[in-house]
């Protein structure tokens, strides 16, 4: 199954955008990070305590847009791998959400 999340151009370059879909036990929160034509997607849940990474909508990246940042406790993650490089969950990883680009659209593969 596939779900079109947005057009690639809907995400700042570099930048990130969150998505919520489903309800109840089927609710899912993911976010996509863009750097040029490269996209990476992860579940919006910090491996430390499970809170969403963004305190404000779509605020997933550090100021210089080189890492993903958890707004709860400041943990930092590599964009390409989701590996935590600093903070209380150092060595853990974000859960990847498989995406690909199709005709300029970001598509989640479920």
C-alpha positions in Angstrom: 0.0 0.0 0.0 1.2 3.5 -0.7 0.1 6.9 0.5 1.0 10.2 -1.2 2.1 12.6 1.6 2.9 15.7 -0.4 4.7 17.2 -3.4 8.5 17.4 -2.9 8.2 21.2 -3.5 5.9 21.4 -0.4 8.9 20.8 1.8 11.5 23.6 2.2 15.0 22.7 1.0 16.5 21.8 3.4 13.5 21.3 5.6 11.1 18.9 7.2 7.3 18.4 7.4 5.2 16.3 9.6 2.1 14.2 8.7 -0.6 12.7 10.9 -3.1 10.2 9.5 -5.5 7.6 10.8 -7.4 7.6 14.1 -7.3 5.7 17.4 -5.0 2.7 17.3 -4.5 3.3 13.6 -3.1 6.8 14.2 0.3 7.4 12.7 2.7 10.4 12.9 5.6 10.6 10.5 7.9 13.3 9.2 9.9 13.8 6.1 13.3 15.6 5.9 14.3 17.0 2.5 17.8 17.9 1.3 17.7 18.6 -2.4 16.1 15.6 -4.1 16.9 13.3 -1.2 14.2 12.5 1.3 14.3 10.5 4.6 11.2 9.7 6.7 10.8 8.6 10.3 8.1 7.9 12.9 7.6 11.1 14.9 8.6 9.5 18.2 11.8 10.0 20.2 13.4 6.6 21.1 14.1 8.1 24.6 10.6 8.5 26.0 8.3 8.3 22.9 7.3 11.9 22.7 6.9 13.7 19.4 10.1 15.3 18.2 8.5 18.6 17.2 7.2 20.9 19.9 6.0 23.3 17.2 4.6 22.0 13.9 7.3 21.0 11.5 10.2 22.1 13.7 12.3 18.9 13.4 15.7 20.2 12.4 18.5 22.1 14.2 19.0 25.8 13.3 21.6 24.9 10.7 19.4 22.1 9.3 22.2 19.5 9.5 20.5 17.3 12.1 17.1 16.2 13.4 16.5 17.5 17.0 14.1 16.4 19.7 12.5 19.4 21.2 11.7 17.6 24.5 15.3 17.0 25.6 17.6 18.2 22.8 18.8 14.8 21.5 20.3 15.1 18.0 20.0 12.6 15.2 21.7 12.1 11.8 19.3 12.9 9.0 20.3 10.0 6.7 20.4 7.2 9.3 18.2 8.4 12.2 21.0 7.5 14.6 21.1 9.5 17.8 24.5 11.2 18.1 23.9 13.2 21.3 21.5 13.3 24.2 20.0 10.7 26.5 19.3 8.2 23.7 22.7 8.3 22.2 23.3 5.2 20.1 19.5 4.5 19.6 17.8 5.2 16.3 14.6 6.8 15.0 12.2 4.3 13.4 12.4 4.7 9.6 9.3 5.1 7.5 9.9 4.0 4.0 9.3 6.7 1.4 10.2 7.2 -2.2 9.8 10.0 -4.8 7.3 9.3 -7.6 6.8 12.0 -10.3 7.7 14.8 -7.8 5.5 13.4 -5.0 6.7 12.0 -1.6 5.1 8.6 -1.2 5.0 6.5 2.0 5.2 2.8 1.4 3.1 1.0 4.1 
